[in-house]
Amino acid sequence: AAASAIQRTGAIPVFVDIDPVTFNMDPQDLEYQIERIRQTTRFHPKAVIPADLFGLPADYGRILHLAARHGLHVVSDAAQSMGASFKGQPAGSFGTLAITSFFPAKPLGCYGDGGAIFTDDDRLAARLCRLRSHGRAAHSKYLHVQAGLNSRLDTLQAAILRCKLQAYAPAEQRALQQAARRYASGLKGVVQIPAVMPGQISAWAQYTILLYDANQRRQVQQALTRNGIPSMVYYPAGLHEQPLFRDLPRPPQGYPRSEWVSQRCLSLPMDPYIREAEIDLICRVITETILGKDSKREGEDAHGRKPGV
Ligand SMILES: Cc1ncc(COP(=O)(O)O)c(C=O)c1O
């Protein structure tokens, strides 16, 4: 979504490799790509779009600093991170603009399609409001001043979101934090569990583990399927591998870390209503697949249960 939005403006997307631990944009590679474009092309970088993947805020400390140094706008893609924070500042409040999606699978989802753009720039906000409604002027219903879109948030979806924000969002966030802690204690030492850096709170849009290689991921996914447990590979390919972007110029080394992770990552069931016993079963299936049937982890009884569960 973010990369095709760039193309629609007539600009050229330049991808940045990820940090293999957080799966988010690597600020060091961002700096390299900015310098590479400056030194080897006639183009000028204009903006950077970090996504808060799987609910974890990008490294805004370093990204905002770099963007300021190079005169770039930051457009923060907070579609997966509503409810998260970075050093106490909520996701969706970084950069010139931030966007979110209210698609039902997102941390703040409605019951259909929807989205929002956040900014504290009044001029930009006024322009966005015009664009949202066929380029209509703010002061007159039948005066159109620019080419726009129909991009209004549907009233029914807005009513659902209002209700969720007021009544459910904080409780759901707490439940997700608890679920993540339980996954971590069940899977630590067996697979690479998601990293949350100091000062960050994740919204846990996904709970994504990293397996040893593609073969081990296949085995784990098959074992989960045999036990009736769904899992998903988010994402099976990097943006640079999509047919839409395959012909874009790229750095000589490509994007090795994105490819490495896309071959090993696996997202497990994660939602505020998942039960502890379900998480324990998922952890047991994964542990047994990787370490063998007789694997007994510290503190577990013969059934793989932890005391008190
Ligand atoms: C990080 C991110 N950005 C943008 C989008 C696009 O959202 P929508 O389909 O509501 O436009 C998604 C949805 O999958 C997403 O995960």
Ligand as a Chemical Component Dictionary entry (heavy atoms), coordinates in Angstrom:
data_LIG
# 
_chem_comp.id                   LIG 
_chem_comp.type                 NON-POLYMER 
_chem_comp.pdbx_formal_charge   0 
_chem_comp.three_letter_code    LIG 
# 
loop_
_chem_comp_atom.comp_id 
_chem_comp_atom.atom_id 
_chem_comp_atom.alt_atom_id 
_chem_comp_atom.type_symbol 
_chem_comp_atom.charge 
_chem_comp_atom.model_Cartn_x 
_chem_comp_atom.model_Cartn_y 
_chem_comp_atom.model_Cartn_z 
_chem_comp_atom.pdbx_ordinal 
LIG C1 C1 C 0 1.483  -1.667 7.292 1  
LIG C2 C2 C 0 0.278  -1.490 6.421 2  
LIG N1 N1 N 0 0.118  -0.342 5.733 3  
LIG C3 C3 C 0 -0.949 -0.136 4.948 4  
LIG C4 C4 C 0 -1.944 -1.082 4.813 5  
LIG C5 C5 C 0 -3.095 -0.795 3.903 6  
LIG O1 O1 O 0 -4.299 -0.712 4.548 7  
LIG P1 P1 P 0 -5.666 -0.573 3.711 8  
LIG O2 O2 O 0 -5.827 -1.861 2.960 9  
LIG O3 O3 O 0 -6.733 -0.350 4.725 10 
LIG O4 O4 O 0 -5.477 0.570  2.778 11 
LIG C6 C6 C 0 -1.824 -2.292 5.495 12 
LIG C7 C7 C 0 -2.860 -3.317 5.351 13 
LIG O5 O5 O 0 -2.646 -4.453 5.126 14 
LIG C8 C8 C 0 -0.688 -2.504 6.325 15 
LIG O6 O6 O 0 -0.515 -3.638 7.019 16 
# 
loop_
_chem_comp_bond.comp_id 
_chem_comp_bond.atom_id_1 
_chem_comp_bond.atom_id_2 
_chem_comp_bond.value_order 
_chem_comp_bond.pdbx_ordinal 
LIG C1 C2 SING 1  
LIG C2 N1 SING 2  
LIG C2 C8 DOUB 3  
LIG N1 C3 DOUB 4  
LIG C3 C4 SING 5  
LIG C4 C5 SING 6  
LIG C4 C6 DOUB 7  
LIG C5 O1 SING 8  
LIG O1 P1 SING 9  
LIG P1 O2 DOUB 10 
LIG P1 O3 SING 11 
LIG P1 O4 SING 12 
LIG C6 C7 SING 13 
LIG C6 C8 SING 14 
LIG C7 O5 DOUB 15 
LIG C8 O6 SING 16 
# 
